[in-house]
C-alpha cells in the first residue's frame, strides 16, 4: 500500500512541475514586447528609487528625460515616486510641477487641476505658484465649449484667472490671463443672453429681465451689454413698466448713441425713427435708475467718456 502511494507521488510530481513550467513558458510569450520592455523599465525605476544611496534628483532627471523622449507614462511614474519616497523635498516640489504640466500636455485636465491645487496648498509661497494657478485657468479654458453648451468651465476659468491676476499681478502670466478673462466674460454673457432670449420669446419676462440685468451688471466689458439694455427695454414695456423701459433706453443712448440697438429702442418707445437722442423721450423725473429705485438695482450708469467695448 505504501509503495502505491509513493509511486503516485512520484508520478504526480513531474506533472505539477511541468504545469508550472508550462505556465511560465506561456506567460512569457503571451506578453507583448512592449509590455515586457515596460516591466523592465518599471523594475529599473523602482530599483533606483529604492536604493537609499541614490538621491531623488536622479529619479527626477530620469523622469525629465522620459518626458523629453515622449514617454509621458514613465515620466509620471518617476514624478509620483519622488513624492512617495522624498515628500516635501525640493525634488518633490519640482516633480509636482512637472507632473501637472505632463497631465496638461496629455490633455488630462482634471488631473492637471488636481496636481496644481495640491501644489498651491503645499507650497503657496513658491516661485512656481503663479504658474500652477495659470495651469488651473488654462485647464478650464481648454474645456470651454460653444455658447449653447454648459459654461461651468468658463465660469471656473474666469475665477481661476481672476485669482491669478489678484494674487500674482506682476507675474508673466497675468497679461495672458487678463485677455482670456475678457473672452470668458464674453462667453458667459453670451450664454446669459441666449437664456434671456429664450424666456423672452415665451413671454416669461421676469425671468428674462434677471438674465439681461446680470449681463449689464457683471459683464460690462462685452459687446452683449448693448443688446441686453435693449432687451430690458422690451421686457419692461411688455410688462407695462414704462419708466423702467425708459431708464434702460436712456442708459443705452448715453453709452452707445450710435448703436443700432439704441435706434431700435427709441423706435420702440416712440414709434418713430431716431432723429434725436433717446434721452429726449425719457421723463424729466428719471435722473438715473439707481435714484428712482427701479430697473437695474445695482447698476451705476457709466460716467465720463463713453466706455469702449
Secondary structure, DSSP 8 states (H G I E B T S, - for coil): -HHHHHHHHHHHHHHHHHHHHHHHHHHHHHS-HHHHHHHHHHHHHHHHHH-TTS-HHHHHHHHHHHHHTT-HHHHHHHHHHHHHHSTTSHHHHHHHHHHHHHHHHTT-HHHHHHHHHHHHHH-TTSTTHHHHHHHHHHHHHTT---TTS--HHHHHHHHHHHHHHHH-TTSTTHHHHHHHHHHHHHHHHHHHHHHHHHHHHTT-HHHHHHHHHHHHHH-TTSTHHHHHHHHHHHHHHHTT-HHHHHHHHHHHHHH-TT-HHHHHHHHHHHSS--SS-GGGGS-TT-S-HHHHT-S-SS-----SS----
